[in-house]
Amino acid sequence: LDNRRRVIENQHNIYLFDEKNTITVGFEYRDDKAECIKKQEVIDKMRTDYAYYLQNIFNWKRRFFFNVGFRVDDYSDVGTSTNPKISTSYLFEPVGTKLKGSWGTGFRSPTIQELYTPIYGNPNLKPEKSQHYEFGVEQDLWGGYMEFEATYFHMDFRDLIQKSLTGVDNIGKAEIWGIEAELSIRPIYNLFLGVNYNYIETENRNTGESLPQRPTNRWNIAIKYYPIDRFNVNLNINIVSSQYYSFEVIGLDGSFLGQRIGGYEKIDMAATYTLLKNYHSVNRLEIFGKIDNLFDRDYFEVIGFPAQGITFLTGIKGVF
């Protein structure tokens, strides 16, 4: 399947009442085109999406925030969808505690690949609709050198778009809920440590089973060190628990993989050196190197398809 996308975006911020109130208005245009030949049948499809959004953020003394907004998408193939969102937070300054919460709805049209890719695609897919809410707390500790954050989230889906044995299908009703926690520490000025943990539970409300391809536990440990001003080294440790599949699978090597894919641990490493900073028209010029899967672990992110082994990447990045 040959496909291409064009995107045009425009956004403006309007500040009122000494920047206590910020109004954001925006427009987005996207078109997707797909072409291929499938069993002597020529597929030539195009879809457009005109999106408009508006939000208003009010803040009082940088302690109380209230945000209300909405987005309208007008798709050429599935019609128009309007989705609101409300969020708020309050900071108790004497103790450094912030309480926050949000509610909103979502809409996802199937991608053109999900609709028309040969064998995998499903032209009968329906748009995915959702409603979500979350609430949480942020806490400064140790004089600002440590921060802790915890959030509970809950999402209800109708016609959830989900990979299946035959390609991609809709799940009539589904539910996802869980907790995300994060701890960040800066013990010295040039060292940052961060730990992120995600716990999720899922349910296909039509069958009562868990949703496939969603691990229950996921850890990420990040270490960033600046030995000198222009140079930093990053180490990321990812730990992912086993995940459920709704069908029995045979691997590419012919082995029987069953209905669960095992968890894995993966370590990535990166380093960046800033060559130039705020020099004439150059905002920043960096040289970087990255090693993914540092210890060349064998693991699966998608059942039956082994992930890449150790991978090296280097390059130059410029910001003007």
N, C-alpha and C positions, 0 to 999 in steps of 0.2 A: 504494500500500500504506500503510494507516494502522497505525502500531505504537506501543506504549508499553511502558515498562519500569519496574518497581518494584524497589528495592534496599533491603535491611536488613542492616546490618553491626554487628558487635560484636567488640572486641579487648581483650585484657588482657595486661599484662606483669607477670611475677613475678620479683623480683630476689633472688638468693641469694648467699651468701658475699661480702658487701661489694660487691655488684654485679659480681662477677667472672663470674657466670653469670646470663643473662637468658633466661627461658622465655616465649615468646609463644604464646598460644592465641587462636583466633579462629573466628568463624562468619559466613557470608555467605549471604543468601537473595536470589535474583533470579527474577523471572518476566517473561516477554516475551509480548505478545499482538499478533497481526497480523490485520487485517481488510481485505478488498477484494473487488471483484466482477470476475471474470476470465471473459470470454466467457460471460456469464450464469451463471457458476458462482460461488457465494459461498464465499470463503476465510475461515475463522474458526479460527485456530490459537493455541494457548497452550502455553508451555513453562516449566518451573520447574527451578531448579538450587539444591540445598542443598550448600554447601561448608563443609568443616571443615579447619583447618590448625593445625599445631603446629611450632614451631622452638625450638632451644636454641642460644644464642650464648655461647660461653665465651671470655673474654679473660684473658690473663696479662700483667700489667704494661703494658697497652696496646700490647704488641708482637706477641703471638701471638693470633690469632683463629681459632676453629673453630666453624663453624655447620652444624648438621644439622637437617633438617626434612622435612615432607611435607605435601601437600594432597590431600584427597579431595573429588571432585565427584560428586554424585549427580544426574544429569539425568533428567528424566521421559521423554525420547524416545530417548536413546542409552545409558542405563545409567550405571554407576559407573566412575570412573577414579581411580587413586591414583598420585601423582607425587612422588618424593623429590628432594631437592636437598642437595648437600654443597658447602661452600666453606671455604677457609682462606687465611690470609695471615700473613706474618711480616715485621716491620720490623727491619732492621739499623740500630739507632740511630746508631752512630758515623759512618756514611756516608750516612744518610738514604735507604736503599734498601728498598723493600717488594716482596716477591715474593708473588704471589697466584694462586689457581686455583679452579676450580669445575667441578662436574659435576651434571647433572640430567636429568630427563625432562619432557616437556610434553604437554598434551592441549588441543586447541581444537575445541569443537563448532561447526558452522556457525551463523552468526547467523540470526535469523529472517528478515532481509532477504535473505540469500543463498539461503535455502530457498524463499521464497514470493513474492518480488517478481515481478510479471508480466513475461514475456519474459526478464528477466535471471536470475531465480531457478531453482534446481535442487533439487527436493524429494528427489532421490536422492543428495545429497552425503553422504559419510562423514565422521566426525570425523577431524581431523588429529592425528597422533601424532609426537612428535619426541624426539630425544636430543641433548644438547649438552654440550660442554666448552669451557673456555677457560683460558688462563694468561697472566700478564702481569707487568709490572714498573712500579713508580712510583719516581721519583727526585726528591728535592729538590736544587735547585741555587742558587747565588748567595745563600747564606745564607737560603733560604726565599723569596726574591723570585721564583724561577722554579721551576716544576714540570713534569716530563715524565712521560708515561704511555704505555705501548704494550701492546696486548693482542692475542693471537691467539685466534680463535674458530672453532668447527667445529660444524655442525648437520646431523644426518641426519633426513629426514622420511619418513614413510609416509602416503600419501593427502593430500599437501599440497594445501590449498585454493588454487586459482589462477584468476584471471580468464582467460577465453578468448573466442574469437570468438562463441560461442553464449551466453555468460553467465559461469557459474562451474562449474568441474569439479575433480575430484581428479586429482593426478599420483601414480601408484603409489609411486615412490621418487624422492627428490630430495636434493641435497646443497648446502650453502652453507658457504663458509669464507672467512676473510679476516683483515685486520689493521685495528685502529683505533688511531690515535696522536693524542695531544693535548699541546699545549705552552701553558702559561699563564705570563704575565709581569706583574709589578706593578713597573714601573720607578720610579714615585713613588707616594705613598700614595693619591692620588685618581684613578689611571689604571690600568685593567686591560685587558690584551691577551690574547686566546686564539685558538689555531688548532687546529681539529679536522680530521682526515683519515680517511676510510674507504675501504678497498680490499676489494672482495669478488669472489669467483669463484663461479659457480653451475653446476649440472649437473642436467638431467633425466636420471636414470639409466636411464629406459626408452628414451630416444631418443639420448642423448649430447649433446643441444643445451643451450645456456644457457637459464636460466629467464628468461622475459620480464619487463619492467617493473622491472628491478633494475640501476641504473647501476653500472658497475665502480668509478668514482671519484667521490667526493663530498667537497668542502671546505666548511668553515664558518669564517669569520674574524669574531671578535666584539671590539668595542671598547666599553668602558664608561668614562665620564668623569664625575666628580663635581666640577663647578666650585665649588659650595658644598655645605654639609652636607645640605640638604634637597632638592637638585636633581641629577638625573643624566640623562645622554644616552647612548643606546645605538645603535650602528651594527652591523648584521649583513650580511655578504657571503656569499652562497651560490653555490657553483660546482658544477654537476652535469654529468657526462659523458653521452654518448649512451647509449641503452639499446635492447635488442633486443626485438622483438615476433615472436611465432611465426606471424603471419599478415600478409598484405598488407592495407593499410588505405587507404581513400579518405576524405579530410578532409571536414568539413562544407561547405567551399567547392567540393567536387568535385575537388580536386587529389589526385594520387597520392602517398601518403606512404611507400610501401615498407615494409620490415620493421625500420627503425631510426628512432628519434626523436632529433633532435639534442639536444646538451647546451645548457645555458643558464647565465647568470649573473644573479643577482637581488640587489638591495640593499634592505634594510629599515631604517627609522630609527624610534626611539621616544624619548620624554622623559617623565619623571615628577617631579612636585613634591609633597612631603609637606606638607600643610596642618596636620595635627595629629598628634602622636605622644605616646602614653601620657597622654592627657588624659581624666580621669575614666573613663568606661566605654569610651572610644574608644582602641583599641590603636594604630590608624593610619588616617588619612584622606588619600587621595592623589587628585590630578588628573593624568590622563595623556593623551598624544596619540601616535598611531602612524601611520606612512606605510609601506605595503607596496608593493613594486615601485617604488621611488623614481623611477627613470628610465623607467618605463612601457615595460619591455621586452616584446616579443612572444615567448612561449615555450609549450611544451606540457609539462605534468606527466603527462597521460594523452593518448595519441596520438589525434589527430582532434578534440580538444576544447581550444581555446585557453584558457590560464590568464587570470585577471583582470589587467587593467592596473593602473595606479596606484590605490591605495585609501587613504582617510583614515578614521581612527577616533579618537574622543576620548570621555572619560568620567570618572567619579568612582568610586573604589574605597574601601570602608570595611572595616576589620577590627575587630571588637568582642570 
